[in-house]
Amino acid sequence: MTLRYARMLAATLAVAALPALAQNLATVNGKAVPAARADALTKQLVAQGQNDTPELRQMIKQEIIIREILAQEAQKRGIANQPEIKNQLEMGRQTILINAMRMDFVRKNPVTEAEVKAEYDRLLKVHADDKEYHARHILVEKEDDAKAIIAKLKDGAKFEDLAKQSKDTGSAEKGGDLDWAVANRYVKPFADAMVALKKGEMTETPVKTQFGYHVIRLEDSRPAKAPAFDEVKQQIQKSLLDKKLQSFQEGIVKNAKVK
């Protein structure tokens, strides 16, 4: 939440100076504003990296008071009774409840270190035979242009020289070099054509993708190096947590009676 009303301090000094009980931040038009609102917002902003200072708390106090003033005015004008606003308020209420339920589930069902390690070991086995490929390519817009490039390469032209005309400017400057990468880094038609090649071979026909037409040459391949556990630990943890949450929600939905 942004404190965009901070500049309105002078206009709210009278309100901020109203007497309040210890458990209240202030009273606005006779209505108590709980101090818990300020505490919650302070906690949220500190979690985002801001320092908990008297200045921050004063700005938060101003923001909450102004929001209360404006909300009261909206109520007086009957805004909350408008059908569209009612729907938005209900959607907001549902979102808050759902998020709170999800957070409660996460607190009670954390992903353990053992679960993360077991998933890491499983993934190592699944991808034990994965390879990395070192390829070059030339990307052009028209199929006929790609065919012409293949013909020139067969006549002895250097791949690196012809790659200078590639639409892929990033690799064109490096002779079409794409460096080492696993196959699933590329779109499927490109990956399928690349993995079918042997070391030193190039595609005999243009490979069409959504980017245009490619001429591909495979420089080499090697077994893929597995990332260290610490490098992917957080990623695996998040993936497992997402699966737990999805299963939790699907179970609730499955048991609901919907007519």
C-alpha positions in Angstrom: 0.0 0.0 0.0 1.4 3.4 -0.9 1.3 6.4 1.4 0.2 8.8 -1.3 -1.7 11.0 1.1 1.4 11.9 3.1 1.4 15.4 1.7 -2.0 16.0 3.2 -0.5 16.1 6.7 -1.5 19.7 7.4 -5.1 19.0 6.5 -5.4 16.2 8.9 -3.5 17.5 12.0 -6.8 18.3 13.7 -8.1 14.8 13.2 -4.8 13.2 14.2 -4.9 15.2 17.5 -8.2 13.7 18.6 -8.0 11.8 21.9 -7.9 8.1 21.5 -7.8 5.1 23.8 -4.7 3.0 24.0 -6.2 0.4 21.8 -7.4 2.9 19.2 -5.4 5.0 16.8 -7.9 7.8 16.8 -11.6 8.5 16.6 -13.0 9.9 13.4 -16.5 11.5 13.5 -17.1 9.6 16.7 -15.9 6.2 15.3 -12.9 4.5 16.8 -10.1 3.5 14.5 -8.3 0.5 15.9 -4.5 0.8 16.4 -4.3 -2.8 15.1 -4.7 -1.4 11.6 -1.6 0.7 11.9 0.3 -2.3 13.5 -0.7 -4.5 10.6 0.4 -2.0 8.0 3.6 -1.2 9.8 4.4 -5.0 9.8 3.7 -5.2 6.1 5.9 -2.3 5.1 8.8 -3.4 7.4 8.6 -6.9 5.7 9.0 -5.0 2.4 12.2 -3.4 3.6 11.2 -0.2 5.3 12.6 0.8 8.7 10.2 0.9 11.6 10.6 4.6 12.6 8.5 7.2 14.3 8.2 9.0 10.9 6.9 5.9 9.2 4.3 5.3 12.0 3.2 8.9 11.7 2.7 8.6 8.0 0.8 5.3 8.5 -1.4 7.0 11.0 -2.2 9.8 8.6 -2.9 7.3 5.8 -5.3 5.2 7.9 -7.1 8.2 9.3 -7.6 9.7 5.8 -8.9 6.3 4.5 -11.4 6.2 7.4 -12.6 9.7 6.6 -13.1 8.9 2.9 -14.7 5.6 3.6 -17.2 7.2 6.0 -18.0 9.7 3.3 -18.5 7.0 0.8 -20.9 5.2 3.2 -22.8 8.4 3.7 -23.3 8.8 0.0 -24.6 5.3 -0.4 -21.7 4.0 -2.5 -21.5 0.7 -0.6 -25.1 0.0 -1.6 -24.5 0.1 -5.3 -24.7 -3.4 -6.8 -21.4 -3.2 -8.6 -19.6 -2.0 -5.5 -21.3 -4.7 -3.4 -19.9 -7.3 -5.8 -16.4 -5.8 -5.6 -16.5 -5.7 -1.8 -17.6 -9.4 -1.7 -14.9 -10.4 -4.1 -12.4 -8.5 -1.9 -13.7 -10.2 1.2 -13.4 -13.6 -0.4 -9.8 -12.9 -1.6 -8.7 -12.0 1.9 -10.3 -15.1 3.4 -8.9 -17.4 0.8 -5.4 -15.9 1.2 -5.6 -16.2 4.9 -6.7 -19.8 4.6 -3.8 -20.6 2.3 -1.3 -19.0 4.7 -2.8 -21.0 7.6 -2.4 -24.2 5.6 1.2 -23.3 4.7 2.0 -22.7 8.4 0.6 -26.0 9.4 1.9 -28.0 6.4 5.4 -26.7 5.7 7.7 -28.3 3.1 10.4 -30.1 5.0 14.1 -30.3 4.1 13.7 -34.0 3.7 10.9 -33.6 1.2 13.0 -31.1 -0.8 16.0 -33.5 -0.8 13.8 -36.4 -1.9 12.4 -34.5 -4.8 15.9 -33.3 -5.8 17.1 -37.0 -5.8 14.0 -38.0 -7.8 14.6 -35.3 -10.4 18.3 -36.4 -10.7 17.1 -39.9 -11.7 14.5 -38.6 -14.1 17.0 -36.4 -15.9 20.0 -38.7 -15.6 20.1 -39.2 -19.4 19.6 -35.5 -20.3 22.0 -33.9 -22.7 23.3 -30.4 -23.4 23.7 -29.3 -27.0 26.1 -26.8 -28.5 24.4 -25.5 -31.7 24.7 -22.7 -34.2 21.8 -21.4 -36.3 20.9 -18.9 -39.0 17.4 -17.5 -38.8 15.8 -15.9 -41.9 12.3 -14.8 -42.7 11.7 -16.7 -45.9 12.0 -20.4 -46.6 13.7 -19.8 -50.0 16.4 -17.8 -48.3 17.0 -20.6 -45.9 17.3 -23.1 -48.8 19.8 -20.8 -50.5 21.9 -20.7 -47.3 21.9 -24.5 -47.1 23.0 -24.7 -50.7 25.9 -22.2 -50.1 27.0 -24.2 -47.0 27.1 -27.4 -49.1 29.2 -25.5 -51.6 31.8 -24.8 -49.0 30.7 -21.4 -47.5 31.5 -20.9 -43.8 28.6 -21.1 -41.5 30.0 -18.3 -39.3 30.1 -16.0 -42.2 26.6 -16.6 -43.5 25.3 -16.3 -39.9 26.0 -12.6 -40.0 22.7 -12.2 -42.0 20.7 -14.0 -39.3 17.6 -12.3 -37.9 18.8 -13.4 -34.5 21.2 -10.5 -34.0 22.4 -11.8 -30.7 23.8 -15.0 -32.1 24.6 -13.5 -35.5 27.5 -11.5 -34.0 28.9 -14.8 -32.7 28.7 -16.7 -35.9 25.3 -18.1 -35.0 26.6 -19.6 -31.8 23.9 -20.5 -29.3 26.3 -21.9 -26.7 25.5 -24.9 -24.5 21.8 -25.5 -23.6 19.4 -28.3 -22.9 16.9 -29.1 -25.7 13.8 -27.8 -23.8 15.3 -24.4 -23.8 14.2 -24.1 -27.5 10.8 -24.3 -29.1 9.9 -27.8 -30.1 10.4 -27.8 -33.9 13.9 -26.4 -33.3 14.7 -28.8 -30.5 13.5 -31.8 -32.4 15.6 -31.0 -35.4 18.7 -30.2 -33.3 18.7 -33.4 -31.3 18.3 -35.5 -34.5 21.6 -34.2 -35.7 25.0 -35.8 -35.1 28.1 -33.8 -34.2 29.1 -31.6 -37.2 25.9 -32.2 -39.1 23.4 -29.5 -40.2 19.8 -29.6 -41.2 19.2 -30.6 -44.8 16.0 -28.6 -45.0 14.8 -25.3 -43.3 13.3 -25.7 -39.8 10.1 -23.6 -39.5 9.2 -22.0 -36.1 7.1 -19.0 -35.1 10.3 -17.0 -35.5 11.0 -17.8 -39.1 13.1 -20.5 -40.9 16.3 -21.9 -39.3 19.4 -23.6 -40.6 20.9 -25.5 -37.7 24.3 -27.0 -37.2 25.2 -29.2 -34.2 28.7 -28.5 -32.9 28.6 -31.1 -30.1 26.6 -32.7 -27.3 27.4 -33.9 -23.8 25.7 -35.2 -20.6 23.9 -32.4 -18.9 25.4 -31.2 -15.6 22.9 -31.4 -12.7 22.6 -28.2 -10.7 23.8 -28.4 -7.1 21.2 -28.9 -4.4 21.6 -25.4 -3.0 21.1 -23.9 -6.4 17.6 -25.3 -6.9 16.5 -25.8 -3.3 14.2 -22.8 -3.1 12.8 -23.6 -6.6 12.0 -27.2 -5.6 10.5 -26.0 -2.2 8.2 -23.6 -4.0 7.1 -26.3 -6.5 6.3 -28.7 -3.7 4.4 -26.1 -1.8 2.4 -25.2 -4.9 1.5 -28.9 -5.3 0.4 -29.1 -1.7 -1.8 -26.0 -2.0 -3.3 -27.2 -5.2 -4.1 -30.6 -3.7 -5.6 -28.9 -0.6 -7.8 -26.7 -2.7 -8.9 -29.4 -5.0 -9.9 -31.6 -2.1 -12.1 -28.8 -0.7 -13.7 -28.1 -4.1 -14.3 -31.8 -4.7 -16.2 -32.2 -1.4 -18.4 -29.2 -2.0 -22.1 -29.6 -3.0 -22.7 -27.5 -6.0 -26.1 -27.5 -7.7 
